């Protein structure tokens, strides 16, 4: 399988003919290649995005909506093929790949609808005969950078928001998982998006970002990835006064109070923790459990973790696939070893699984020192840390201790406690007594070192639109 670049409405090879390998994480074998863009290719994409923007913005919001809805229907009709490619390149179970693919279609529908409702407003004037208007205009060509853990879900948000607002976009897709991203872009192209409005490139991430972000054609940046990289890109964008949306790392706390329904909490949080092998920015990681129910919760969570079937995502019955690449495997081994050296006890898992592929089992740690890396840095894998707490204030202090603030979870039967915890935790998203994050119509974003801006809900559109004030008086 070979994935090309998509520039100015056509699939094309890199001008220099360079490629990068694509591996199957379940076997560690090469299964394809992807074209590697150079600066010459980026120049072509930039020229296309500028022309595409001027053409796309002239199309009415209603007609843009119809084109986008057609792209969504194309994705739904090809869900089986796209999902299989996604599992083969990324590793997640086929059922998860299908959910991600179908969610992409829902996201396109949502932002297609929102694009029709980018309303301005009329401000009552102070002078008779004057009109004061606020109109919304697309900000311009967008440079977007999408990660490998959700090669469709994250890319589709950026493309759909940009197109819904009337912008053009150059998407730097994930080199590890290019196929699903290419299928997404192809659906938009076949639906009738004008040439140049959507462009897709792959290559060396730092090289592409450092070339695109400062370029005068680019007016808006959207990045999903690590906090460390996000800070560098935000600083670069700031030098050139570019508008930025940053969806960065997290280290989500799960606060389990002693009145919680433990069986429901364990069932929901286990599924959330091991989704995509824990390679999820909103994955629950630090489990803060009130002391009265600590032992019972840990026993139930460990038993549930042991029941997870790890294997090739294409095989029936698999509930957790491999890690995406060898770097993740090494990171998991390192973070567990560090925790054990500092006194942690491994309740289950802890070592890579034998055989081919990048498989690491569900891992649960107890007695973990606050000095351990896993207590301070996002593990981004199937590792959970169990921490007891005494009272509300102690739980909140630990939840807010880190500089991250993307997602948080809480479990309690008390309405008073639920109301208090929702306001006390420093996080862009808080889900209480269920898993209610990342829907198309809800905000998706963090605070503190987890970034700023939203990639969901009505809030997401604002960063792609300029508010222009027009004041007019009759002669």
N, C-alpha and C positions, 0 to 999 in steps of 0.2 A: 504494500500500500504506500502510495506517495501522495503527499499533500503539497499543493502549490500555493503561491501567493495569489491574492485577489486584488487587482488594482484597476480602477477605472472600468469596472463592469466586466472584467475578463480574468480568467485563471491563467497564470503565467509563471514560468520559471524565474528564478533569480537571474539577473543579468550576467552574473559571474558563474552561474551554474552550481553554486555551492549548496550542500545539503547537510542536514543533521540527522542522526539516527533516532528512531522511535522504537521503544522497547515494550514488551508485554511484561508487566510487573509480576504476573503469576508464574512466568517461566524464566524471566530475565533474558529472554531471547529477543533479538532484533526482528521486528515485524514490518518495518517500513522506514521511510525517510520523509523529511519535510524540507522545503526550500528555505534557504537562509538568506534573508534580505541584507543588502549592502546599502550604503548611503545613496547610491545611484537609484536603487529601487525605492528608497524612501522619498527621494526627490519626485519620482513619478507619482507616488501615493499622495504626496503633499499637493502637487499640481492638480491631481484628480479630485482631492477633497475640496480644494478651493472652488473649482468649477462645479463640482457636485453640490456644494452648499448653495451656490447662487441659483442652481436649477431646482433643487429640492425645496428650498424655502418658498419658491414661487407657487408650488403646488398647494392647493388649499388644504387646510387641516382635515377637512372631510375626505378628500381624495387620498391624502396620506394615510388616514385611518383605514380606508378600504384596502390599500396595498398591504399594510401591516397585518390586517386580519387575514388576508390571503396567505401571507407567510406563516402565520400561526396554524392555519388549516393544513398547509403542506407538511409542517413538522408533525402534526398529529397523524397524518396519513402515513408517515415514514418512521413512526416511533420504534418499530422493531429493529429496523436496520440501523438507525442512529444509536439506539441503546446498546446494541451488540458491539458496535465500534467503540462506544464509550467504555464499556466494561473491558474490552480487549486492551485498550490503551491505558486506562486509568486504574482498573482493578476492582472497583466496587461491584457488589452483586448486581446481577441483571435487573432484579426488581427495583433496586435503588436507581439504576440508570434510567429505567422507564419512568419513574416518578420525576426525576430531574428533567427528562425530555418533555414530558407532558406539562410540567410546571413552566417550562420555557414558553410554551404556546400560551399559557394563561397570562404570563407576564407581558407578552407581546400584545395580547388583547387589552390588558389593563392600560398600558401606556398609549396604545392606539386611541383608546377612549379618552384618556387624560389629555392627549394632544388636542382633542376637539374642544377642550374646556380650559384653555389657557387664557382665562378672562382677565381683562384689565379692570379699570373702574373709572367712574366720574367723580371728581372732587368738587363740592359746591364752591363756586368762586366768590371772592369778596366784591368784585366789580360787576356791575350790571352789563350783560351782553357778552361776558367772557365765558369760555369753556376751558376747563382743566381736566385733562385726560391722562390716564396712565395706560400705556399699551405694552404688551409683552412681545419681545422680539427674540428670535433664536440668537444665542451668543456667538455662534460661528463654528468652524471646524474643530472637532474634538480629537484629542489623542487619548486613547484608553488602553489600559494594561490589565490583562485578565490572567488569573492563576490556573494552575493545573488541577487543583482538587475538585473544582466544579467547572469543567471546561465549557459547559453550556450555560449553566445557571448564572454565573457571574458575567459572562460575555453578553448574554441576552439582555440583562438589565442595562448595560452600558449602551448597546446598540439601540434598544427599544426606546430608552429615555431620550437619546440624542435624536433619533428619527421622529419621535412623537413631538419633540419641541421644534423640529424644523432644521436641525443641525445635520452636518455631515460628520463622518467619523473615520478615523484610522485606528483599527484595533490591533494591538500587539497581542496575538494569541499565545497560548502555552505550547512551547516546543515539545514537551513530553506527551501532550495529548492534543495534537492538532486536528485529528479527523472529525470529532464532534463539532468543534468550533467552525470548521470549514463547512460542514453540513448545514449549520445554522445560517451562516452567511449566504450559502447557495440558495437557501429557501427565500431569503429576502430578495436576492437577485432575480430568481424566477418569478417572484410575486410582482415584480415591476418597479422596484426601487431604481431611481435613475442612476446611470453610471457615475461613479465617483462619490456617491452619497455614503456608500459603505465600502471600506477597504480593509483587507486583512493581510498582516505581515507577520513573519516569524524571524527569529534570529537571536543574536546575543542581547539579552534584556538591557544591560547597562548601556550598550552602544546605541540601541534604538531609542531608549528614553532620553539619553543625553543629547541626541540629535533632534528628536521631535519636540521636546518640551520648550526649548528656547526659540524654536522657529517662529517667525512672525505670522505665518499662516494659522498656526494653532492658537486657539483662544480659550480652550478649556481642557483640563486634565482630569481623568478619572483613574484611580489606581486601587486595586485590591491586592493585598499581599502583606508582607511582614512590616512591623513597626519600624525596624531599622532602615529598610529600603524606603518606606513611605516618607520618613523624615527627610531623607536626602532628596527625594523627588519634590516634596513640598517646598523645600528650601530653594531648589532650582527653579521651580515655578514662581516662587515669590520674587526672585530676582527679575523676572520678566512680567510681573503683575498678571499672571495667569490665574483664572479661577480654578479651584481644585476641589474635588471630592475624594476623601481618603477613607477607605474601609480597611482597617489594619488588624493587627493581632488581638487576641483576647486571652483571658485565663479565667473562664467563667466559674464563679462560685455557685454551689448548690447548698442552700441553707435548709436543713431538715429539722423542724421543731418537734418536740416530743409528743405533740398532739396530731402529727401528720398520719395519713393512711400510708403506712410503710410499704404495703404490697403494691399499691398503685404507684407510689413514688419510685420504687425499685424498677418496676416494669417499664415505666416511661423513661426514666433516666438511663437505664441500661441500653435501651434501644437508641436513645439520643447519643450516648457516649460512644457506642461502637459503630454508629453510622459512618460510612466511608472510612472505617478503621480509625476513627478519632481525628481524621484530617479535616477538621471543620473549625472555622474560626469561632463559632458559637458553641463548640462542644463543651459539655460540663466537665470540669477537671478537679477543682477543689471541693470535696464534699464535706461541708461543715455540719456536724450532726450533734444534736443536743445529747448530753451525757446519759440521760435516762433511757434513750433508745439506741445509743451508739452501737452496742454489741449486736442487738437484733438487726439493725440496718446493715451493718457490715456483713453479718452472716448471710443475709438474704441477697445482698449485692454480689458477694463472692460466688454464691451458688448460681445466680443468674449469669454472671460472667463466664463461669465454667461451662454453661450450657450453650454458649455461642459457638456455632460451627464455622471454623475458619477454613477457607479453601478458595479455589478458583471461582471467580464470580460468575462464570458461565455454567458451573455445575449446579444441578438441582439441590436445594437444601442449604446452600451456602448462605450464611447470614453476615459474614464479615470477610472481605477479600484481603489481598496483600496491601502493604504500604506501597506508595507510588513508585519509589525508586530506592536504590541502595543507600542514599544519603539519609533518608528517613529511618531506615533500618539501623544504621550506625547511630543516629541521634537517639533512638529509643533505648538501645543497649547502653549508651553512655549515660543517659539521664537516670536510668534505673540503677546502674552501678554506682553512680554518684550518691543517690539516695541511700542505698544500702551501706555504703562506706560511712555515711553520716548517721547510721542507726536505724534506718527504715527496715521494716519486715515485709517481705513479699508474701501476700496471702494467696495469690495465684498468678501464673504467668511469669514474666520476668526475663525470659531468654528467647531468642529467635527460634523459630521452628525449623527443623531439619528439612533438607530437600531443596529443590529449585524454587526460585521466586523469593520475594521480599516479604515473607510472612512473619508477623510478630503477634503473639497471643494477647487477648485481653489481660491486663495486668492491674492488680489492686495492691496499693501500698498502705501500710499503717505505721504508726510510731515514726512518722517522717519529721525530721528536723526542719525548722523554719529556714535554716541555712542551706538546705538542699536546693539544687537548681530547679527541680520540678515544682517546688513551692513558690518560685519566683519568676521563672521563664515558661512561656507557653510550650508544653510538650508536643503538641500537634500530632498526637498519636493515641493508641488505645491504652493509656495509662491514667489511672484514677488514684487520687490521694484522699484518704479518710482522716478527718481531723475532728476531735470532740470539742464541744464548747459548752459553757455553763448557762449563759443568759443572752438575751437579745443584744445587749450592747457589745458583748464579746464577739458575737457572730458578725455583727455589722462592722466592727473594727477590723476583723480579719478579711471580710469581703472587700473592704475599701482600702486595704493595706497596699495593694499593688497599684502601679500606674495605669493598669489596663482598665477599661470600662466599656466593653462591648455588650456582653450579655450576662445575665444573672438569673438564677432560678430559686424558688422558695416553695416549701411545702408546709402547710398548716391548715387546721380546720377552723382556726380562729379568724373571724372577719377583722377584728381589731389588729391582730398581728399582721395579717395580710396587708391591711391599709398602711401600717407603720413601715413594713419592710419595703414596700413599693417606693416609698418616698425616701427611705434612709440609704438605700444602696446606690452608689455612684456608678451608674451604668446607662448606656443608651437604650437598652432594652431589658425589661424584667418580665419574666413569665412565672406566674404563681399558680400552682396546683394543676398545671397542664403544660403542654408544649405548644406555644402559640406564636412562634416567631417566623419571620421570613416569608409571610404571605404577600402576594403582589400589592394588596391594598394597604399594607401597614409599613410604617417607617422602618428602615434597616440601616443602622449605623451606630457609632459609638461616641464616647467622650474620652477625655484625657489622652493617653497614648494610643488609644484604639481608633483615633482619627476623628473626622468631622464630616458633616454632610450626611445625606441619606441616599440609599439606592432602592428605596421602596416607598410606596404611598405617594400622596400628592406632593410631599416635601421634596421628593427626588427631582421633580421637574424644575423647581425654582433655580437650581444651580446651572441649568442649561438655557436659562432665559434672562434677558436684560429687561429691566423695567424702565421704560422711557416715559418721561413726563412731557406732555405737550400742553402749553398754555396758549389759547387763541382768543383774540378779541376782534369784534367786528369793526370795520372802518366807518 
